[in-house]
Amino acid sequence: MKKVIIACAAVLALGLTSCGDTNYCYEITSKYTIGGVELSSTSYVWTTKNEIKAYEQQAKETAKRLGASEDVINISSHITTFSQEECSKQNK
């Protein structure tokens, strides 16, 4: 009986970790054109898959405030292999 309970707990733990709530270092790249000049910026964020869309939207809003039209803004993100400490150092 004890083994069954341990097995159930392990399966539950694995199920919860795959819900997008695990933190990773994401690289967010913004590319857009303002006045004929192509601009690009990259930032690194320690966050979850569930929250990355909010960071992408924030980058898009920043580009729009700088004068880029929405149709020329390209925001992309992907997971890096950086640890949390390395991730925070990348923005300096």
N, CA, C and O of each residue as an XYZ file, in Angstrom:
368
protein
N       0.831     -1.195      0.000
C       0.000      0.000      0.000
C       0.871      1.252      0.000
O       0.562      2.238     -0.669
N       1.964      1.199      0.760
C       2.853      2.344      0.835
C       3.471      2.633     -0.531
O       3.649      3.797     -0.893
N       3.802      1.585     -1.296
C       4.387      1.760     -2.622
C       3.396      2.398     -3.585
O       3.785      3.199     -4.435
N       2.125      2.052     -3.460
C       1.097      2.625     -4.320
C       0.963      4.122     -4.051
O       0.839      4.910     -4.988
N       0.987      4.510     -2.809
C       0.871      5.922     -2.441
C       2.076      6.700     -2.956
O       1.917      7.805     -3.475
N       3.258      6.151     -2.822
C       4.472      6.815     -3.309
C       4.428      6.951     -4.826
O       4.799      7.992     -5.370
N       3.975      5.899     -5.512
C       3.876      5.943     -6.972
C       2.873      7.004     -7.417
O       3.127      7.740     -8.370
N       1.747      7.084     -6.736
C       0.730      8.096     -7.071
C       1.271      9.510     -6.847
O       1.023     10.407     -7.652
N       1.995      9.701     -5.774
C       2.584     11.012     -5.485
C       3.604     11.396     -6.553
O       3.674     12.556     -6.958
N       4.390     10.429     -7.009
C       5.384     10.696     -8.052
C       4.706     11.077     -9.362
O       5.146     12.010    -10.033
N       3.657     10.380     -9.731
C       2.928     10.695    -10.964
C       2.297     12.072    -10.863
O       2.338     12.836    -11.828
N       1.719     12.404     -9.731
C       1.121     13.715     -9.523
C       2.178     14.810     -9.627
O       1.937     15.841    -10.255
N       3.329     14.603     -9.029
C       4.410     15.591     -9.078
C       4.881     15.815    -10.513
O       5.127     16.953    -10.910
N       5.007     14.753    -11.285
C       5.414     14.888    -12.678
C       4.358     15.623    -13.494
O       4.691     16.423    -14.368
N       3.117     15.360    -13.218
C       2.034     16.027    -13.923
C       1.995     17.519    -13.648
O       1.715     18.311    -14.548
N       2.269     17.902    -12.431
C       2.241     19.315    -12.078
C       3.411     20.086    -12.660
O       3.272     21.267    -12.979
N       4.551     19.449    -12.803
C       5.710     20.167    -13.342
C       5.588     20.407    -14.835
O       6.287     21.271    -15.366
N       4.740     19.687    -15.524
C       4.612     19.880    -16.964
C       3.520     20.879    -17.321
O       3.139     20.968    -18.489
N       3.011     21.620    -16.368
C       1.914     22.553    -16.615
C       2.371     23.938    -17.061
O       1.544     24.844    -17.161
N       3.643     24.128    -17.329
C       4.128     25.432    -17.749
C       4.503     26.329    -16.598
O       4.710     27.526    -16.794
N       4.596     25.779    -15.397
C       4.928     26.584    -14.227
C       6.392     26.461    -13.819
O       6.764     26.892    -12.728
N       7.219     25.885    -14.669
C       8.638     25.742    -14.365
C       9.384     26.933    -14.954
O       9.193     27.270    -16.123
N      10.227     27.568    -14.155
C      10.979     28.726    -14.616
C      12.151     28.310    -15.492
O      12.847     27.332    -15.220
N      12.343     29.079    -16.541
C      13.481     28.949    -17.442
C      13.951     30.346    -17.803
O      13.253     31.330    -17.562
N      15.136     30.423    -18.381
C      15.630     31.687    -18.903
C      15.193     31.787    -20.358
O      15.571     30.956    -21.184
N      14.404     32.795    -20.665
C      13.932     33.024    -22.023
C      14.682     34.204    -22.634
O      14.910     35.218    -21.973
N      15.057     34.064    -23.882
C      15.624     35.168    -24.651
C      14.491     35.757    -25.480
O      13.861     35.053    -26.269
N      14.233     37.049    -25.301
C      13.177     37.737    -26.044
C      13.846     38.714    -27.004
O      14.597     39.593    -26.580
N      13.574     38.561    -28.284
C      14.162     39.416    -29.303
C      13.069     40.237    -29.965
O      12.051     39.704    -30.407
N      13.297     41.546    -30.024
C      12.371     42.477    -30.678
C      13.059     43.044    -31.916
O      14.187     43.530    -31.839
N      12.376     42.979    -33.052
C      12.894     43.568    -34.290
C      11.786     44.419    -34.894
O      10.641     43.981    -35.009
N      12.146     45.656    -35.282
C      11.172     46.568    -35.868
C      11.900     47.666    -36.621
O      13.116     47.816    -36.501
N      11.153     48.428    -37.395
C      11.714     49.512    -38.194
C      11.046     50.819    -37.798
O       9.823     50.907    -37.696
N      11.878     51.832    -37.576
C      11.383     53.177    -37.273
C      12.106     54.144    -38.203
O      13.334     54.227    -38.182
N      11.354     54.868    -39.011
C      11.956     55.846    -39.921
C      12.955     55.241    -40.890
O      13.953     55.878    -41.227
N      12.706     54.032    -41.337
C      13.595     53.375    -42.280
C      14.813     52.712    -41.656
O      15.629     52.118    -42.362
N      14.940     52.811    -40.343
C      16.075     52.215    -39.642
C      15.613     50.944    -38.927
O      14.681     50.975    -38.123
N      16.275     49.835    -39.231
C      15.941     48.580    -38.565
C      16.595     48.537    -37.189
O      17.796     48.771    -37.054
N      15.806     48.241    -36.189
C      16.290     48.166    -34.815
C      16.029     46.773    -34.270
O      15.078     46.099    -34.666
N      16.887     46.362    -33.359
C      16.746     45.053    -32.733
C      17.222     45.149    -31.293
O      18.211     45.819    -30.997
N      16.518     44.481    -30.415
C      16.959     44.415    -29.016
C      16.677     43.020    -28.477
O      15.722     42.355    -28.877
N      17.527     42.607    -27.570
C      17.391     41.284    -26.960
C      17.445     41.443    -25.453
O      18.293     42.159    -24.922
N      16.536     40.773    -24.772
C      16.560     40.769    -23.306
C      16.341     39.341    -22.824
O      15.841     38.488    -23.557
N      16.723     39.105    -21.588
C      16.613     37.780    -20.984
C      15.748     37.880    -19.739
O      15.912     38.786    -18.922
N      14.816     36.926    -19.606
C      13.854     36.950    -18.506
C      13.763     35.563    -17.892
O      13.640     34.569    -18.608
N      13.824     35.494    -16.571
C      13.629     34.241    -15.838
C      12.143     34.158    -15.525
O      11.648     34.873    -14.654
N      11.431     33.290    -16.232
C       9.981     33.228    -16.087
C       9.465     31.854    -16.508
O      10.241     30.951    -16.821
N       8.153     31.718    -16.510
C       7.528     30.453    -16.901
C       6.949     30.576    -18.303
O       6.783     31.678    -18.827
N       6.649     29.445    -18.893
C       6.027     29.421    -20.219
C       4.673     30.124    -20.182
O       4.276     30.769    -21.153
N       3.968     29.998    -19.063
C       2.654     30.623    -18.932
C       2.742     32.152    -18.925
O       1.786     32.823    -19.315
N       3.865     32.705    -18.492
C       3.995     34.155    -18.362
C       4.749     34.814    -19.510
O       4.782     36.042    -19.592
N       5.355     34.030    -20.400
C       6.202     34.614    -21.443
C       5.411     35.503    -22.398
O       5.959     36.484    -22.901
N       4.170     35.201    -22.657
C       3.357     36.026    -23.564
C       3.188     37.452    -23.034
O       3.122     38.400    -23.817
N       3.120     37.603    -21.726
C       3.017     38.942    -21.139
C       4.291     39.737    -21.402
O       4.222     40.931    -21.691
N       5.447     39.096    -21.307
C       6.709     39.772    -21.593
C       6.809     40.132    -23.076
O       7.303     41.204    -23.423
N       6.343     39.243    -23.944
C       6.349     39.537    -25.377
C       5.439     40.729    -25.679
O       5.796     41.589    -26.485
N       4.280     40.788    -25.045
C       3.359     41.906    -25.246
C       3.975     43.205    -24.734
O       3.802     44.257    -25.351
N       4.680     43.142    -23.628
C       5.340     44.323    -23.084
C       6.402     44.834    -24.060
O       6.530     46.043    -24.253
N       7.160     43.931    -24.672
C       8.177     44.323    -25.662
C       7.515     44.967    -26.880
O       8.040     45.932    -27.435
N       6.374     44.441    -27.292
C       5.642     44.997    -28.425
C       5.137     46.404    -28.107
O       5.230     47.305    -28.940
N       4.608     46.586    -26.911
C       4.124     47.911    -26.497
C       5.270     48.919    -26.442
O       5.092     50.082    -26.803
N       6.436     48.481    -25.995
C       7.605     49.366    -25.945
C       7.996     49.809    -27.347
O       8.278     50.987    -27.567
N       8.016     48.882    -28.296
C       8.343     49.225    -29.684
C       7.323     50.208    -30.258
O       7.698     51.131    -30.981
N       6.052     50.024    -29.949
C       5.021     50.934    -30.432
C       5.193     52.331    -29.839
O       5.001     53.329    -30.533
N       5.557     52.401    -28.554
C       5.790     53.707    -27.920
C       6.986     54.424    -28.545
O       7.028     55.654    -28.580
N       7.951     53.655    -29.034
C       9.124     54.252    -29.680
C       8.824     54.740    -31.095
O       9.627     55.459    -31.688
N       7.665     54.350    -31.638
C       7.252     54.838    -32.945
C       7.130     53.786    -34.022
O       6.864     54.128    -35.174
N       7.310     52.530    -33.698
C       7.176     51.466    -34.696
C       5.707     51.162    -34.918
O       4.921     51.120    -33.971
N       5.340     50.950    -36.178
C       3.969     50.550    -36.446
C       3.835     49.053    -36.183
O       4.795     48.295    -36.321
N       2.644     48.649    -35.809
C       2.416     47.272    -35.362
C       2.750     46.231    -36.436
O       3.156     45.116    -36.107
N       2.586     46.580    -37.699
C       2.830     45.604    -38.756
C       4.312     45.322    -39.018
O       4.630     44.367    -39.727
N       5.223     46.122    -38.469
C       6.666     45.878    -38.662
C       7.353     45.360    -37.401
O       8.573     45.203    -37.380
N       6.586     45.095    -36.361
C       7.154     44.605    -35.100
C       7.160     43.082    -35.112
O       6.137     42.445    -35.361
N       8.325     42.511    -34.839
C       8.463     41.058    -34.758
C       9.081     40.717    -33.400
O      10.232     41.060    -33.130
N       8.319     40.049    -32.562
C       8.781     39.646    -31.229
C       8.877     38.126    -31.206
O       7.922     37.434    -31.558
N      10.031     37.606    -30.792
C      10.189     36.157    -30.691
C      10.861     35.814    -29.367
O      11.563     36.640    -28.784
N      10.641     34.602    -28.904
C      11.268     34.165    -27.654
C      11.574     32.680    -27.731
O      10.899     31.917    -28.422
N      12.603     32.294    -27.009
C      12.917     30.877    -26.887
C      13.677     30.636    -25.584
O      14.279     31.547    -25.017
N      13.634     29.405    -25.132
C      14.296     29.012    -23.888
C      15.798     28.905    -24.131
O      16.234     28.375    -25.152
N      16.581     29.414    -23.185
C      18.029     29.269    -23.237
C      18.456     28.217    -22.216
O      17.623     27.650    -21.509
N      19.737     27.967    -22.149
C      20.263     27.011    -21.175
C      20.851     27.709    -19.956
O      21.488     27.062    -19.125
N      20.649     29.018    -19.835
C      21.208     29.768    -18.713
C      20.504     29.431    -17.399
O      19.297     29.190    -17.371
N      21.274     29.418    -16.322
C      20.697     29.278    -14.982
C      20.053     30.616    -14.609
O      20.169     31.592    -15.350
N      19.385     30.656    -13.475
C      18.742     31.901    -13.042
C      19.776     33.003    -12.849
O      19.544     34.144    -13.247
N      20.895     32.682    -12.253
C      21.945     33.683    -12.021
C      22.537     34.161    -13.341
O      22.735     35.361    -13.534
N      22.820     33.230    -14.249
C      23.378     33.606    -15.547
C      22.383     34.437    -16.351
O      22.773     35.356    -17.071
N      21.121     34.118    -16.229
C      20.069     34.826    -16.949
C      20.030     36.302    -16.540
O      19.931     37.182    -17.395
N      20.106     36.564    -15.252
C      20.043     37.950    -14.783
C      21.280     38.728    -15.193
O      21.210     39.947    -15.345
N      22.407     38.062    -15.375
C      23.643     38.743    -15.791
C      23.641     39.095    -17.279
O      24.406     39.964    -17.697
N      22.817     38.454    -18.077
C      22.807     38.670    -19.517
C      22.308     40.059    -19.900
O      22.671     40.559    -20.965
N      21.498     40.688    -19.076
C      20.929     42.003    -19.393
C      21.846     43.149    -19.031
O      21.472     44.307    -19.218
N      23.008     42.878    -18.530
C      23.908     43.974    -18.118
C      24.832     44.378    -19.209
O      25.648     45.281    -19.023
